[in-house]
């Protein structure tokens, strides 16, 4: 009962405005269950005021700042603080890797973060997929394929990874059948994915399957 939990957290916070466990749990609920990002960020700030070294809240607040606010400087500072407290936090290693990759353009730094995350948890799907994409973009298709397949082994319905592996098979391997199978899997999960519809349609045209391509 999400809303029942929310009422209890509000009651606990009303009784003690600096109750760190209630603030932390309410921030998690707002973020993960209610998808109230502004509310989650506000609750994260209050939770960190009560307990500045809570790793889960530091991590959550950093991710929200990175993804929703574009406040990369503060997100990076929070991630570094988490790693001072717990250098095996895989989600933060992954998020920091993404920031270094997508924002800073520091590909070697990003690769180090993804690999550190995988040293802690070799089934961390986000790091597997992100490392595969990074290697793919660097032209290392053999290593990229390995990481894409490992990521799909952990998260079989991850649309971006299925799509990226399909493109790799089509362009680097010349494996039209393998690519087509992956594009079909993507479209079974996301039927309106325009990029996949376009690429798959072009592949069908190239392979002479005109009727299906037209559909």
N, C-alpha and C positions, 0 to 999 in steps of 0.2 A: 504494500500500500504506500505508494510514493507520497501522496498528499497527507496521509496519516503521519509518515515520517517527518514531512516538512512541518506539520503542526507541532510535533514533539520537539524538533530542533528549535523552532521559534520560541516555544515555551521555555526551554532550557536557556536560550540566549537572553530572553527577557528577564529571567531570574538572575543570570550572571552574564553580563555583556562581554566579559573576557574569558568565558569558558572555552578554552582552546579546543577540546575534543568536539564540542557541539559546533563550533565555528568551522572546524576542519571538515566535519561530516556534512554539514549543510552546504559548504562550498562544493564538495564532491557531488552531492545530490543535484544541486543547481546546474553543474556542468554536465554530468553524465546522464542524468535521468530527465531533468526538466529542460535541458538545452537553453538555459537562461545564462548566456555568456556574460552580459554586464553584471547581473546579480552574482554570478560566480566570482567574477573579478573583485567585486566589492567585498564579498565574504572572504576571499583569499587575503585581501589586504588586512581585514580585521583579524583573521586567524593568525597572520604573521606578526601583527602587532602584539598578540597575546603570546605567541610562541614563534620567535624568529627562525628557529632551526628545524622546523618540521619539514622533512625532506619531501613528503608527498605534496604538501601545499606549495612549497617553493617550486617544485616541478610543474604542478598544475598551473600556477600563476605565470610561470615563464612561458609555458606553451600557449596560454591564452593571450599573453602580450605579443608573442611571436605571430600567432595565426590571426588574431582578431584586430589587434591594434597596430601591428607592424612596428612595435617598439623593440627593435632587435638589440639595441645596446643594453637595455634593462633585462631583456630575456637572457642574453648571454651572461650578464652578471649573476643572475639567479641560478643559471645552470652551473656556472663555475662554483658558486657557493654550495650547491647540492653535491658536486663532486668532491669538494673539500670534506664534506660530512660523510659521504658514501660514494667512493669511486667506482662502485659496481652497479650503480643505478642505470639499468639498460635503457629505460625510456628517455632519460636525460642525455645519455650518450648518443642515442638516436636523434633526438631533437636538436642537440648541438651539432651533430653531423649535418643535418638538413640545413641548419642556419649557415654553417660554414660553406656548404655546397651551393645553396640557392641564393644566399644573400651576399656572402663575402667572396665567393668565387675561389675559395681555398679548397681545392679538390683533394690535395694530399692530406690536409687536416681533416676533411670530412671522411675520407677513407679510413684514417686512423680511428676516428670515433666509431664508425660502423663496425670495424674489426674488433675494437675493444668491447663493444656491446655483444658481439658474437662470441667472444672469448668467455663472457659471463653466461650467456644463454645462446647456444648455437641454433635455437629455434625461434629467435626473435624475428618475426615475419617482416616488420618494418625495416629493420637493418638489412636483412637478406635482400629484400626487393630494392632498397635504395642503393645498396652496394652493387647489385646487378646492373641497375640503370647507370650508375656512375661509370662502371667498367665498360658498359655498352657504348656510352657516349665517347669513351676514350678509344674505341675501336677494338677492345679486347672481347670479342664476341664469345669465344670459348669459355672464358671465366664467367662472363655475364650470364650465359645460358645455365651454367651450373647453379649460380645464385638464384636466378629466376625460378628454376625447377625446385630448388630447396624451399624457396618462399611459398610456392604453390603447394608443396607438400605439407606445409604448416597451415596455410590459409588458402584453401582450394577455390574460394569464390572471390578472391581479390582481383577486381576488374582491371586496374592499371597493370598489374603484373602479368595477367593473362594476355592483355593486349600487347605489352612490350615484348613478351616472349614470341607472340605471333609475328610481330614485325621483324624480330631478329631472325626467326626461321625463314620468313619470306625473303628478306633482303640479304642476309649473310649466308644462309644455307641453301637457298633456292628450293626450300621444302614447302611447296604450295599446299600440299595436302595437310601437313602439320599445322601450317599457319591457319588454314581454313577451319580446322577443328577448333583451334583456340578462339578464333573470331566468333564461331558459333556459340562457344561457351560464354563469351563476353555478352553476346546479344541475348542469350537465354537469361542472363542476370540483369542486363541493362538494355532492353530492346530499343531504346531511343538514343543510344550512344552514337552521336553523329560521326565522330572520328572513325569508329569501327565500321559503321555502315559504309562510309566513303571508301575506306581502305579495302574492306572485304568486297564491295561492289567492283572496285577496280581490279582486284585479284581475279574475280570470277570472269570479268570481261577478258582479261589477259589469257585466261585458261580456256576461253571459248564457251563458257557457260552463260550464254546471253540471256536466257529466259529468267534464270534465278537472279542474275545481276539486275535485270530490269525491275524485279520485285523488290 
